[in-house]
């Protein structure tokens, strides 16, 4: 049996453990930070805190020890919130092996360094006489609850290491979870991170009572500015037409299970960000962390991202959502094709 370690037992990490564990050909160890998560999975095979009412296969065991989770693991899937990625890989480093396949399923950017998660992982593992890790990025339109209950889902694994991508595709695919391969790591990772910002904006539109015209315009122009930054960072524009771009963007902007969209709805209804985060009970909306880093990355690359900039002003400067939308709609006129602004 293949040995898989999943680091992070939030909703997405748990959903992935269900998708991999139900195949019956893998031994899955799921690492959880929270003691109550370990207890509920060990005793009832359900993650009561982050993914309630979704049974976890018997092939999945849970542990609070990183060393135990990684023992003899052939594939490591990292699903921790982005602010914890560097610290956890520093802790895991003594237990990592050069042959291990590392799959990053975290959708975010590291504040300060502006690195993608695969870049964070590589920098930690290779530092101070370490080794260059075999890393890929897993992303696409996936709500954890729907993955866990077996709804047909498609996702992509991106890596320059073709053997890694093919192995993950082979090991993780089943009739309910279809895995595609891609070589555009930058595009796939940035698509997964940036779409969360546009989803917050979509939630704001909904919270303000705006209609389908507004959401359609937002998704379209959001995709345009995402694509500009992806290309500026060495990714491919066509990746943004795929699962990790348009697919994930549509899902998070329109789906009721989107945490980032829910944050936007609450902001539009005049709730304060600390209050919103406290009400999520430990769940994470990555767009809150990613927005400022994306603004800084766009500035460094000389890319205009007006929607992202307005979301940063709302989240971190207290700007009124209505004022932000007014500023977006009253910008100087541009050509749509090749236009740098909304």
PAFI-922240 format. One line per 4 residues: number of its first residue (from 1); their letters; for each residue x, z, y negated of N, C-alpha, C, CB. Coordinates in steps of 0.05 Angstrom, whole numbers, plus 5000, padded with zeros to 4 digits. Glycine has a CB too. Example, Ala and Ser with C-alpha at 12.3 -4.5 7.8 and 13.67 -1.06 7.14 Angstrom:
BEGIN
1) AS) 5264,5156,5114,5246,5156,5090,5264,5156,5066,5226,5181,5089 | 5257,5142,5045,5273,5143,5021,5258,5157,4999,5282,5114,5012;
REM end
This chain:
BEGIN
1) XXXX) 5017,5000,5024,5000,5000,5000,5017,5000,4975,4981,5024,5000 | 5009,4985,4955,5024,4985,4929,5020,5011,4916,5014,4961,4911 | 5040,5020,4901,5040,5046,4888,5039,5041,4858,5065,5063,4896 | 5017,5051,4845,5012,5047,4817,5010,5073,4803,4987,5029,4812;
5) XXXX) 5024,5077,4781,5021,5100,4764,5008,5092,4738,5049,5114,4758 | 4987,5106,4730,4973,5100,4705,4976,5125,4688,4942,5094,4710 | 4989,5121,4665,4996,5143,4647,4977,5144,4624,5026,5141,4637 | 4958,5162,4625,4937,5164,4605,4910,5162,4617,4940,5142,4583;
9) XXXX) 4895,5184,4616,4869,5186,4630,4846,5187,4610,4868,5209,4648 | 4849,5173,4587,4826,5169,4570,4807,5149,4583,4836,5158,4542 | 4788,5139,4568,4768,5122,4580,4780,5097,4592,4747,5114,4559 | 4799,5084,4577,4811,5059,4586,4829,5063,4610,4826,5045,4564;
13) XXXX) 4846,5084,4609,4863,5090,4632,4847,5096,4657,4881,5113,4625 | 4825,5111,4653,4808,5117,4676,4794,5093,4686,4787,5139,4668 | 4784,5076,4668,4771,5051,4676,4790,5033,4692,4761,5035,4652 | 4815,5031,4684,4835,5016,4698,4841,5028,4726,4861,5014,4682;
17) XXXX) 4841,5054,4727,4846,5067,4753,4823,5061,4773,4848,5098,4750 | 4799,5058,4763,4776,5051,4780,4779,5022,4789,4749,5054,4764 | 4786,5004,4770,4788,4976,4777,4810,4971,4798,4794,4959,4752 | 4833,4985,4795,4855,4982,4814,4849,4997,4840,4881,4991,4801;
21) XXXX) 4839,5021,4837,4835,5038,4861,4813,5029,4880,4829,5065,4852 | 4793,5015,4869,4771,5007,4887,4778,4985,4906,4747,4998,4870 | 4801,4972,4902,4809,4950,4920,4817,4960,4948,4831,4934,4907 | 4825,4985,4949,4833,4996,4975,4861,4989,4984,4814,4987,4995;
25) XXXX) 4876,4974,4969,4903,4966,4976,4924,4979,4959,4905,4936,4976 | 4916,4998,4942,4935,5011,4924,4932,5042,4926,4930,5002,4895 | 4955,5055,4923,4954,5084,4919,4959,5088,4889,4976,5098,4937 | 4939,5099,4876,4940,5102,4847,4942,5131,4839,4914,5090,4834;
29) XXXX) 4962,5137,4823,4965,5164,4811,4959,5162,4782,4994,5176,4816 | 4940,5178,4773,4931,5178,4745,4941,5203,4731,4900,5176,4743 | 4957,5200,4710,4967,5223,4696,4949,5230,4672,4996,5218,4685 | 4941,5255,4671,4923,5264,4649,4937,5287,4634,4896,5274,4661;
33) XXXX) 4935,5286,4608,4945,5307,4591,4927,5331,4591,4949,5297,4562 | 4901,5327,4592,4882,5349,4589,4877,5362,4616,4855,5338,4577 | 4879,5389,4616,4874,5404,4641,4846,5400,4652,4879,5434,4636 | 4826,5398,4634,4799,5395,4643,4794,5368,4656,4779,5399,4620;
37) XXXX) 4809,5348,4647,4807,5322,4660,4818,5323,4688,4821,5300,4643 | 4841,5335,4691,4853,5338,4718,4834,5353,4736,4880,5354,4716 | 4821,5374,4726,4803,5390,4743,4778,5374,4751,4795,5415,4729 | 4766,5359,4733,4741,5345,4739,4747,5322,4758,4728,5335,4714;
41) XXXX) 4769,5308,4755,4776,5286,4773,4783,5297,4801,4798,5268,4762 | 4799,5318,4801,4808,5329,4827,4784,5340,4843,4828,5351,4823 | 4765,5353,4829,4743,5366,4843,4719,5348,4849,4734,5390,4828 | 4713,5329,4830,4689,5313,4833,4693,5283,4831,4669,5321,4811;
45) XXXX) 4718,5275,4827,4725,5246,4824,4709,5233,4802,4720,5231,4850 | 4706,5248,4780,4694,5238,4755,4709,5249,4732,4663,5246,4754 | 4714,5232,4711,4726,5241,4686,4704,5249,4667,4745,5219,4674 | 4696,5274,4669,4673,5284,4653,4677,5282,4623,4666,5312,4661;
49) XXXX) 4702,5284,4615,4708,5284,4586,4708,5257,4574,4735,5297,4581 | 4720,5237,4586,4724,5211,4573,4708,5188,4586,4752,5204,4574 | 4700,5190,4611,4685,5169,4624,4664,5181,4644,4704,5149,4639 | 4645,5196,4634,4627,5210,4651,4609,5190,4666,4609,5229,4635;
53) XXXX) 4599,5200,4689,4580,5185,4706,4591,5160,4719,4556,5177,4689 | 4618,5157,4718,4630,5134,4732,4648,5145,4754,4647,5117,4711 | 4640,5141,4779,4656,5152,4802,4683,5139,4804,4641,5148,4828 | 4703,5155,4810,4731,5146,4812,4737,5145,4842,4751,5165,4798;
57) XXXX) 4748,5122,4852,4754,5119,4881,4772,5141,4892,4766,5092,4886 | 4769,5146,4918,4786,5166,4931,4815,5158,4931,4776,5170,4960 | 4821,5132,4928,4849,5123,4927,4863,5132,4903,4850,5093,4929 | 4849,5143,4883,4861,5152,4858,4864,5182,4859,4843,5144,4833;
61) XXXX) 4889,5191,4855,4894,5220,4853,4903,5225,4824,4916,5229,4873 | 4899,5250,4815,4905,5257,4788,4926,5279,4787,4879,5267,4774 | 4943,5278,4767,4964,5298,4764,4969,5302,4734,4989,5289,4778 | 4979,5326,4728,4988,5332,4701,5018,5331,4699,4979,5360,4693;
65) XXXX) 5032,5322,4720,5061,5320,4720,5070,5291,4718,5073,5333,4746 | 5086,5284,4698,5096,5257,4696,5114,5250,4719,5111,5254,4669 | 5131,5269,4727,5149,5264,4750,5133,5257,4775,5167,5288,4754 | 5112,5273,4781,5096,5267,4804,5082,5241,4802,5076,5290,4809;
69) XXXX) 5071,5234,4779,5057,5209,4775,5075,5185,4780,5046,5207,4747 | 5100,5187,4773,5119,5164,4774,5134,5163,4801,5138,5165,4752 | 5132,5183,4818,5147,5184,4843,5141,5159,4860,5140,5209,4858 | 5161,5143,4865,5160,5119,4881,5141,5097,4870,5151,5126,4909;
73) XXXX) 5134,5099,4845,5115,5079,4833,5129,5052,4830,5105,5089,4806 | 5114,5031,4838,5124,5004,4835,5114,4992,4808,5115,4987,4858 | 5090,4999,4800,5079,4990,4774,5071,5014,4758,5054,4971,4779 | 5080,5015,4733,5072,5036,4714,5055,5023,4693,5098,5049,4701;
77) XXXX) 5031,5034,4689,5012,5024,4669,5010,5046,4647,4984,5017,4680 | 5019,5040,4623,5018,5059,4601,4993,5055,4584,5044,5058,4584 | 4977,5076,4582,4951,5073,4569,4947,5097,4550,4928,5072,4589 | 4969,5108,4540,4967,5130,4521,4961,5120,4493,4993,5147,4521;
81) XXXX) 4949,5137,4475,4946,5129,4447,4973,5121,4435,4933,5151,4431 | 4973,5102,4418,4998,5091,4407,5016,5112,4394,4992,5069,4388 | 5006,5132,4380,5024,5152,4368,5040,5168,4388,5009,5171,4350 | 5032,5168,4413,5045,5184,4434,5063,5167,4452,5025,5198,4450;
85) XXXX) 5064,5141,4448,5079,5123,4466,5108,5130,4467,5075,5094,4457 | 5121,5132,4444,5150,5137,4444,5157,5164,4457,5161,5137,4415 | 5142,5185,4450,5148,5211,4461,5144,5212,4491,5130,5232,4447 | 5123,5200,4501,5118,5201,4530,5139,5185,4545,5090,5191,4536;
89) XXXX) 5148,5162,4534,5168,5147,4548,5195,5161,4547,5171,5119,4536 | 5200,5176,4526,5224,5192,4526,5223,5213,4548,5228,5205,4498 | 5200,5224,4553,5197,5244,4574,5198,5231,4602,5170,5259,4571 | 5188,5206,4604,5188,5193,4630,5214,5180,4637,5166,5172,4630;
93) XXXX) 5231,5176,4617,5255,5160,4622,5272,5168,4646,5272,5161,4597 | 5276,5194,4651,5292,5202,4675,5280,5193,4701,5296,5232,4675 | 5254,5187,4701,5240,5180,4726,5235,5150,4730,5214,5195,4728 | 5245,5134,4711,5241,5105,4712,5263,5092,4727,5238,5094,4683;
97) XXXX) 5256,5070,4740,5276,5054,4756,5277,5025,4745,5269,5055,4786 | 5300,5012,4746,5302,4984,4736,5283,4965,4749,5330,4974,4740 | 5275,4969,4774,5258,4950,4788,5228,4954,4781,5262,4952,4818 | 5222,4977,4769,5194,4983,4763,5182,4964,4743,5192,5012,4752;
101) XXXX) 5158,4955,4748,5143,4938,4730,5127,4955,4710,5124,4918,4745 | 5132,4952,4685,5118,4968,4664,5098,4951,4650,5138,4981,4644 | 5073,4960,4650,5051,4945,4638,5039,4962,4615,5029,4938,4659 | 5042,4953,4591,5030,4967,4568,5002,4958,4563,5048,4963,4542;
105) XXXX) 4983,4977,4565,4955,4971,4560,4945,4985,4535,4938,4979,4584 | 4963,4994,4518,4957,5007,4493,4955,4987,4471,4977,5030,4486 | 4934,4987,4455,4930,4967,4434,4936,4980,4406,4902,4956,4435 | 4960,4978,4397,4967,4989,4371,4995,4982,4362,4964,5019,4372;
109) XXXX) 5002,4991,4338,5028,4988,4327,5039,5016,4320,5028,4970,4301 | 5065,5019,4322,5077,5045,4316,5081,5047,4286,5104,5049,4331 | 5070,5068,4274,5074,5072,4245,5104,5077,4239,5057,5096,4235 | 5113,5068,4217,5141,5072,4209,5158,5049,4218,5151,5099,4220;
113) XXXX) 5161,5046,4245,5178,5024,4255,5163,4998,4255,5186,5031,4283 | 5137,4998,4256,5119,4974,4257,5123,4959,4284,5125,4956,4234 | 5133,4972,4304,5138,4959,4330,5113,4957,4346,5159,4974,4345 | 5111,4936,4362,5090,4934,4383,5097,4953,4405,5088,4905,4393;
117) XXXX) 5078,4960,4422,5083,4980,4443,5104,4971,4463,5057,4986,4457 | 5105,4946,4470,5126,4937,4489,5153,4940,4476,5121,4907,4497 | 5155,4936,4450,5180,4940,4436,5188,4969,4435,5179,4928,4407 | 5169,4987,4431,5174,5015,4432,5185,5023,4460,5149,5032,4426;
121) XXXX) 5172,5014,4480,5180,5020,4508,5209,5010,4513,5161,5007,4528 | 5214,4985,4506,5241,4974,4510,5262,4989,4495,5241,4944,4502 | 5256,4997,4471,5276,5011,4455,5283,5038,4467,5267,5014,4426 | 5263,5052,4478,5267,5078,4489,5283,5076,4516,5241,5093,4494;
125) XXXX) 5274,5058,4533,5285,5056,4560,5314,5046,4559,5268,5038,4578 | 5320,5028,4541,5346,5016,4539,5366,5032,4523,5344,4988,4528 | 5357,5052,4509,5375,5067,4491,5395,5084,4506,5359,5084,4472 | 5418,5088,4493,5438,5107,4503,5446,5102,4533,5428,5136,4500;
129) XXXX) 5454,5078,4538,5463,5072,4565,5441,5068,4586,5480,5093,4574 | 5417,5064,4576,5395,5059,4595,5395,5031,4605,5368,5064,4581 | 5372,5020,4612,5371,4993,4623,5348,4977,4610,5367,4994,4654 | 5350,4951,4608,5328,4935,4597,5304,4935,4617,5337,4906,4591;
133) XXXX) 5281,4946,4609,5259,4948,4627,5244,4921,4631,5240,4969,4618 | 5230,4919,4653,5213,4896,4658,5185,4904,4647,5211,4889,4689 | 5177,4890,4625,5153,4899,4610,5134,4876,4606,5161,4911,4583 | 5108,4882,4608,5087,4863,4602,5066,4877,4586,5075,4850,4627;
137) XXXX) 5047,4862,4574,5025,4873,4558,4999,4863,4570,5028,4865,4528 | 4981,4882,4574,4955,4876,4586,4934,4880,4564,4948,4895,4610 | 4918,4859,4559,4899,4861,4537,4876,4841,4542,4912,4855,4509 | 4854,4845,4528,4831,4828,4530,4805,4842,4524,4830,4815,4558;
141) XXXX) 4783,4829,4526,4757,4841,4519,4747,4860,4541,4736,4819,4514 | 4752,4885,4539,4747,4904,4560,4736,4930,4550,4771,4909,4577 | 4711,4936,4555,4701,4963,4551,4705,4978,4577,4670,4963,4542 | 4716,5002,4576,4723,5017,4600,4699,5022,4618,4736,5043,4592;
145) XXXX) 4677,5029,4606,4653,5035,4621,4644,5011,4638,4630,5044,4603 | 4645,4987,4626,4636,4963,4640,4656,4955,4662,4632,4940,4620 | 4682,4959,4657,4702,4954,4677,4697,4973,4701,4730,4958,4666 | 4692,4998,4695,4689,5018,4716,4664,5013,4733,4687,5046,4704;
149) XXXX) 4643,5003,4721,4619,4998,4737,4619,4971,4751,4594,5001,4719 | 4640,4955,4746,4643,4931,4761,4632,4906,4748,4632,4934,4787 | 4625,4907,4722,4616,4883,4708,4639,4862,4709,4608,4889,4679 | 4632,4836,4713,4653,4816,4713,4669,4816,4687,4641,4788,4717;
153) XXXX) 4696,4818,4689,4713,4821,4666,4737,4803,4669,4722,4851,4663 | 4747,4792,4646,4771,4776,4646,4791,4788,4626,4765,4746,4640 | 4816,4788,4634,4837,4800,4618,4863,4784,4621,4841,4830,4626 | 4883,4789,4604,4908,4774,4607,4932,4792,4608,4911,4754,4584;
157) XXXX) 4951,4785,4625,4977,4799,4626,4998,4781,4614,4984,4808,4655 | 5011,4790,4593,5032,4773,4579,5059,4785,4585,5026,4772,4549 | 5078,4767,4593,5105,4776,4596,5123,4751,4597,5109,4792,4622 | 5148,4755,4588,5168,4734,4592,5179,4734,4620,5191,4738,4571;
161) XXXX) 5173,4755,4634,5181,4759,4662,5159,4748,4680,5187,4789,4669 | 5162,4723,4689,5141,4710,4704,5134,4724,4730,5148,4681,4710 | 5154,4736,4743,5150,4751,4767,5132,4775,4762,5176,4759,4780 | 5137,4788,4740,5120,4811,4732,5091,4802,4728,5130,4825,4707;
165) XXXX) 5087,4781,4712,5060,4772,4706,5046,4764,4732,5061,4749,4687 | 5059,4750,4749,5047,4741,4774,5041,4765,4792,5065,4721,4789 | 5058,4785,4793,5053,4809,4809,5029,4824,4799,5078,4827,4810 | 5027,4828,4773,5004,4842,4762,4978,4826,4766,5008,4848,4732;
169) XXXX) 4979,4800,4763,4956,4784,4768,4947,4786,4797,4962,4754,4762 | 4965,4785,4815,4959,4787,4844,4949,4815,4852,4984,4781,4861 | 4962,4836,4842,4955,4863,4850,4929,4873,4837,4978,4881,4843 | 4924,4865,4812,4901,4877,4798,4875,4860,4799,4908,4880,4769;
173) XXXX) 4877,4835,4807,4854,4818,4807,4836,4824,4831,4862,4789,4808 | 4809,4823,4826,4790,4824,4848,4765,4808,4838,4782,4853,4856 | 4744,4805,4854,4722,4788,4845,4708,4798,4820,4702,4786,4867 | 4713,4823,4812,4701,4833,4787,4720,4837,4764,4688,4860,4793;
177) XXXX) 4746,4832,4769,4766,4837,4749,4787,4814,4751,4780,4865,4752 | 4784,4794,4734,4800,4770,4736,4823,4771,4716,4783,4744,4730 | 4847,4768,4725,4871,4771,4708,4884,4744,4705,4891,4791,4721 | 4887,4735,4680,4902,4711,4672,4930,4719,4664,4887,4696,4650;
181) XXXX) 4948,4699,4664,4976,4704,4655,4981,4689,4629,4996,4695,4676 | 5001,4699,4614,5008,4688,4588,5037,4695,4583,4989,4699,4565 | 5052,4679,4568,5079,4685,4562,5082,4695,4533,5097,4661,4566 | 5061,4695,4517,5062,4702,4489,5056,4732,4486,5041,4685,4473;
185) XXXX) 5077,4748,4490,5074,4777,4488,5067,4786,4460,5100,4791,4497 | 5080,4775,4440,5074,4782,4412,5045,4776,4405,5094,4768,4393 | 5036,4752,4412,5009,4745,4405,4988,4762,4419,5004,4716,4413 | 4992,4767,4445,4973,4784,4460,4973,4812,4449,4981,4784,4490;
189) XXXX) 4996,4824,4444,4996,4852,4434,4985,4854,4406,5025,4862,4434 | 4993,4835,4388,4982,4836,4361,4952,4831,4360,4997,4816,4343 | 4943,4813,4376,4914,4808,4378,4899,4833,4385,4908,4785,4397 | 4909,4847,4406,4896,4871,4414,4896,4893,4394,4909,4881,4439;
193) XXXX) 4918,4894,4377,4920,4915,4357,4903,4908,4332,4949,4919,4349 | 4905,4883,4323,4893,4876,4297,4863,4874,4299,4904,4850,4288 | 4852,4867,4322,4823,4864,4324,4809,4890,4319,4815,4853,4352 | 4822,4913,4324,4810,4939,4319,4804,4943,4290,4828,4961,4330;
197) XXXX) 4821,4932,4273,4817,4935,4244,4793,4919,4235,4842,4925,4229 | 4790,4895,4245,4767,4878,4238,4741,4891,4249,4770,4849,4249 | 4743,4905,4272,4720,4918,4284,4711,4941,4266,4727,4929,4312 | 4729,4955,4253,4721,4976,4234,4705,4963,4211,4746,4991,4223;
201) XXXX) 4715,4940,4202,4701,4925,4181,4673,4917,4190,4717,4901,4171 | 4671,4908,4215,4645,4900,4226,4626,4923,4226,4648,4888,4254 | 4636,4947,4234,4619,4971,4233,4610,4978,4205,4634,4994,4245 | 4627,4974,4186,4619,4979,4158,4596,4960,4150,4643,4975,4139;
205) XXXX) 4599,4935,4158,4577,4916,4151,4551,4925,4164,4584,4888,4161 | 4552,4934,4189,4528,4944,4202,4517,4969,4189,4533,4949,4232 | 4535,4987,4182,4527,5012,4170,4514,5008,4142,4550,5031,4167 | 4522,4987,4129,4510,4980,4103,4484,4964,4105,4530,4965,4086;
209) XXXX) 4477,4957,4130,4452,4942,4134,4455,4913,4130,4431,4953,4117 | 4479,4902,4131,4483,4873,4127,4477,4858,4152,4513,4868,4118 | 4471,4833,4150,4460,4818,4173,4481,4801,4187,4439,4800,4163 | 4471,4783,4203,4488,4766,4221,4507,4748,4205,4471,4750,4240;
213) XXXX) 4497,4738,4182,4515,4721,4166,4541,4735,4159,4500,4713,4139 | 4538,4760,4151,4562,4776,4143,4581,4780,4166,4553,4803,4131 | 4570,4787,4190,4587,4792,4213,4601,4766,4222,4571,4804,4236 | 4586,4744,4222,4598,4718,4230,4621,4711,4211,4577,4696,4230;
217) XXXX) 4617,4714,4185,4638,4708,4166,4662,4727,4170,4628,4711,4137 | 4657,4752,4175,4678,4772,4179,4695,4765,4204,4667,4800,4182 | 4682,4759,4226,4697,4752,4250,4714,4727,4246,4677,4748,4274 | 4703,4707,4233,4717,4682,4229,4741,4686,4211,4698,4661,4217;
221) XXXX) 4737,4699,4189,4759,4702,4170,4779,4724,4180,4749,4710,4142 | 4768,4743,4195,4786,4763,4208,4805,4749,4228,4770,4784,4222 | 4794,4731,4244,4810,4717,4263,4832,4700,4248,4793,4698,4280 | 4824,4689,4225,4843,4673,4209,4867,4690,4200,4829,4660,4185;
225) XXXX) 4862,4714,4190,4885,4730,4181,4900,4742,4204,4875,4752,4162 | 4887,4749,4226,4902,4757,4250,4921,4735,4259,4882,4764,4272 | 4911,4710,4259,4927,4688,4268,4952,4684,4250,4910,4663,4269 | 4948,4687,4224,4971,4683,4206,4993,4703,4212,4962,4686,4177;
229) XXXX) 4986,4728,4217,5006,4748,4222,5019,4744,4249,4994,4776,4221 | 5003,4736,4269,5014,4730,4296,5035,4708,4294,4991,4722,4315 | 5029,4687,4281,5048,4664,4278,5073,4673,4263,5035,4640,4264 | 5069,4689,4242,5092,4698,4226,5110,4717,4242,5082,4713,4201;
233) XXXX) 5099,4729,4263,5115,4747,4280,5125,4734,4305,5098,4772,4287 | 5122,4707,4306,5133,4692,4329,5113,4687,4352,5156,4707,4340 | 5088,4695,4348,5068,4689,4368,5056,4662,4365,5046,4710,4368 | 5038,4654,4383,5026,4628,4382,4997,4629,4372,5027,4614,4410;
237) XXXX) 4989,4610,4355,4962,4610,4345,4942,4606,4367,4959,4588,4324 | 4948,4591,4387,4928,4586,4409,4922,4611,4424,4939,4565,4428 | 4940,4631,4424,4934,4656,4437,4910,4670,4424,4958,4675,4436 | 4907,4665,4398,4885,4678,4384,4858,4665,4391,4889,4676,4354;
241) XXXX) 4858,4642,4404,4833,4630,4414,4826,4640,4442,4835,4600,4414 | 4843,4658,4453,4840,4667,4481,4828,4695,4483,4866,4666,4495 | 4832,4706,4507,4820,4732,4513,4830,4754,4495,4826,4739,4542 | 4856,4755,4489,4867,4776,4473,4863,4772,4443,4897,4778,4478;
245) XXXX) 4853,4749,4435,4847,4744,4407,4817,4743,4403,4859,4717,4399 | 4805,4719,4403,4777,4716,4398,4759,4733,4417,4769,4687,4399 | 4766,4733,4442,4750,4747,4462,4748,4777,4455,4761,4744,4490 | 4770,4790,4451,4770,4818,4445,4759,4824,4417,4799,4830,4446;
249) XXXX) 4763,4806,4398,4752,4809,4371,4722,4809,4371,4763,4787,4353 | 4710,4790,4385,4680,4788,4387,4669,4813,4400,4671,4763,4402 | 4682,4822,4422,4672,4845,4436,4672,4870,4418,4690,4851,4460 | 4694,4875,4405,4696,4900,4389,4681,4899,4363,4725,4906,4384;
253) XXXX) 4676,4875,4353,4660,4873,4329,4630,4874,4333,4667,4847,4315 | 4621,4868,4358,4592,4866,4363,4582,4886,4384,4585,4839,4371 | 4600,4898,4400,4591,4915,4422,4586,4943,4414,4611,4914,4444 | 4564,4955,4423,4557,4982,4416,4576,5003,4427,4530,4988,4425;
257) XXXX) 4593,4996,4447,4611,5015,4459,4638,5016,4444,4617,5008,4488 | 4641,5000,4423,4666,4999,4408,4670,5024,4391,4667,4973,4391 | 4691,5039,4396,4696,5063,4380,4705,5055,4351,4718,5080,4393 | 4720,5033,4348,4729,5025,4322,4705,5016,4305,4749,5003,4324;
261) XXXX) 4687,5002,4317,4662,4993,4303,4646,5018,4294,4645,4975,4320 | 4645,5038,4312,4630,5062,4306,4642,5077,4282,4629,5081,4331 | 4669,5077,4280,4682,5089,4257,4673,5076,4231,4713,5088,4260 | 4672,5049,4232,4663,5034,4208,4634,5041,4201,4665,5005,4213;
265) XXXX) 4616,5043,4221,4588,5050,4215,4587,5077,4201,4572,5051,4241 | 4602,5096,4211,4602,5123,4200,4613,5123,4171,4617,5142,4217 | 4635,5108,4167,4646,5106,4140,4626,5095,4120,4671,5089,4140 | 4611,5074,4128,4591,5062,4111,4569,5081,4104,4579,5037,4124;
269) XXXX) 4564,5100,4122,4543,5120,4118,4554,5145,4104,4530,5128,4144 | 4578,5142,4092,4590,5162,4075,4601,5187,4089,4570,5171,4054 | 4606,5184,4115,4620,5206,4129,4650,5203,4122,4615,5204,4159 | 4664,5226,4121,4692,5227,4116,4708,5222,4141,4700,5253,4103;
273) XXXX) 4732,5209,4139,4747,5202,4162,4754,5227,4180,4772,5188,4154 | 4763,5249,4169,4769,5272,4186,4745,5282,4202,4780,5295,4169 | 4722,5280,4189,4697,5288,4202,4690,5269,4225,4673,5289,4182 | 4695,5243,4220,4689,5223,4241,4708,5227,4265,4693,5195,4230;
277) XXXX) 4733,5231,4260,4753,5235,4281,4747,5260,4297,4782,5236,4270 | 4739,5281,4283,4732,5307,4297,4708,5303,4315,4727,5329,4277 | 4690,5286,4307,4666,5281,4323,4670,5264,4347,4645,5269,4306 | 4694,5252,4350,4700,5235,4373,4709,5251,4397,4720,5214,4365;
281) XXXX) 4713,5277,4393,4720,5295,4416,4743,5286,4433,4695,5299,4433 | 4765,5279,4419,4789,5271,4434,4792,5242,4439,4790,5286,4459 | 4771,5226,4437,4773,5197,4440,4787,5185,4416,4745,5184,4444 | 4799,5162,4419,4816,5150,4399,4805,5123,4390,4845,5147,4409;
285) XXXX) 4804,5119,4364,4799,5092,4352,4825,5082,4341,4776,5093,4330 | 4839,5065,4357,4866,5056,4350,4868,5043,4322,4876,5037,4371 | 4846,5031,4313,4847,5018,4287,4853,5036,4265,4821,5004,4282 | 4846,5062,4267,4852,5081,4246,4882,5084,4243,4839,5108,4253;
289) XXXX) 4896,5085,4266,4926,5087,4265,4939,5061,4257,4936,5097,4293 | 4927,5039,4265,4941,5013,4263,4939,5001,4236,4929,4994,4283 | 4918,5007,4221,4912,4992,4196,4935,4993,4176,4887,5003,4183 | 4945,5017,4171,4967,5019,4151,4992,5005,4161,4973,5048,4144;
293) XXXX) 4998,5008,4187,5022,4994,4198,5019,4964,4196,5026,5002,4228 | 4994,4954,4200,4989,4925,4198,4993,4915,4169,4961,4918,4207 | 4984,4931,4150,4988,4924,4122,5018,4922,4116,4975,4945,4103 | 5034,4942,4125,5062,4942,4121,5076,4918,4135,5075,4968,4130;
297) XXXX) 5067,4912,4159,5079,4890,4174,5073,4863,4160,5068,4889,4203 | 5048,4860,4150,5041,4836,4135,5057,4833,4110,5011,4836,4128 | 5062,4855,4096,5078,4855,4072,5107,4846,4078,5078,4882,4058 | 5117,4857,4100,5145,4850,4108,5148,4821,4115,5154,4868,4131;
301) XXXX) 5126,4809,4126,5127,4781,4135,5116,4762,4114,5111,4778,4160 | 5108,4772,4091,5098,4755,4070,5071,4742,4076,5118,4734,4064 | 5054,4757,4090,5028,4746,4099,5006,4762,4084,5024,4749,4130 | 4987,4747,4073,4963,4760,4060,4942,4766,4081,4952,4742,4038;
305) XXXX) 4932,4790,4081,4911,4799,4100,4891,4815,4084,4923,4815,4124 | 4873,4801,4069,4855,4815,4051,4836,4834,4064,4840,4795,4035 | 4825,4827,4088,4807,4845,4101,4821,4871,4110,4793,4832,4126 | 4845,4867,4122,4861,4889,4131,4868,4907,4108,4886,4880,4145;
309) XXXX) 4876,4895,4085,4883,4911,4062,4860,4928,4051,4893,4893,4039 | 4836,4916,4052,4812,4931,4042,4805,4954,4062,4788,4912,4039 | 4809,4949,4088,4804,4970,4107,4823,4993,4104,4805,4960,4136 | 4848,4987,4097,4868,5008,4092,4860,5024,4067,4896,4995,4088;
313) XXXX) 4850,5011,4047,4842,5025,4023,4818,5043,4029,4835,5005,4001 | 4799,5034,4045,4776,5051,4053,4785,5075,4069,4756,5034,4068 | 4802,5070,4089,4810,5091,4108,4828,5111,4095,4824,5079,4132 | 4847,5102,4078,4869,5120,4070,4870,5125,4040,4894,5108,4078;
317) XXXX) 4852,5111,4024,4853,5115,3996,4825,5122,3985,4863,5090,3982 | 4805,5125,4002,4779,5134,3994,4763,5113,3980,4781,5157,3977 | 4769,5087,3983,4755,5066,3970,4726,5063,3980,4769,5040,3972 | 4708,5056,3963,4680,5052,3971,4678,5026,3988,4662,5051,3946;
321) XXXX) 4664,5028,4011,4660,5003,4027,4646,4981,4011,4643,5009,4051 | 4626,4988,3995,4613,4967,3979,4632,4954,3959,4588,4978,3964 | 4649,4970,3947,4669,4959,3928,4688,4940,3942,4684,4981,3914 | 4696,4948,3967,4715,4931,3982,4703,4904,3989,4723,4945,4008;
325) XXXX) 4677,4904,3997,4664,4879,4004,4661,4862,3979,4637,4885,4017 | 4654,4875,3957,4651,4859,3932,4678,4846,3924,4642,4878,3909 | 4700,4860,3927,4726,4848,3921,4732,4825,3939,4748,4869,3922 | 4726,4827,3965,4731,4805,3984,4714,4781,3976,4724,4814,4012;
329) XXXX) 4689,4785,3968,4672,4762,3963,4676,4750,3935,4643,4772,3965 | 4691,4763,3918,4695,4752,3891,4724,4744,3886,4687,4773,3870 | 4739,4740,3908,4766,4730,3905,4765,4701,3896,4782,4732,3932 | 4786,4691,3885,4787,4663,3875,4782,4644,3898,4814,4657,3861;
333) XXXX) 4769,4621,3892,4762,4602,3912,4787,4589,3926,4746,4580,3900 | 4784,4584,3952,4806,4573,3968,4795,4552,3987,4819,4595,3984 | 4814,4536,3998,4807,4518,4020,4805,4534,4046,4828,4495,4022 | 4786,4528,4063,4783,4544,4088,4807,4538,4106,4757,4537,4102;
337) XXXX) 4814,4513,4110,4835,4507,4129,4862,4512,4116,4833,4477,4139 | 4877,4530,4128,4903,4537,4117,4901,4557,4094,4917,4513,4108 | 4877,4567,4088,4874,4585,4066,4886,4612,4072,4845,4588,4058 | 4902,4624,4054,4914,4650,4059,4896,4674,4054,4938,4652,4042;
341) XX) 4872,4669,4044,4854,4691,4037,4826,4686,4046,4855,4697,4007 | 4810,4708,4046,4782,4705,4052,4767,4693,4028,4769,4732,4060;
REM end
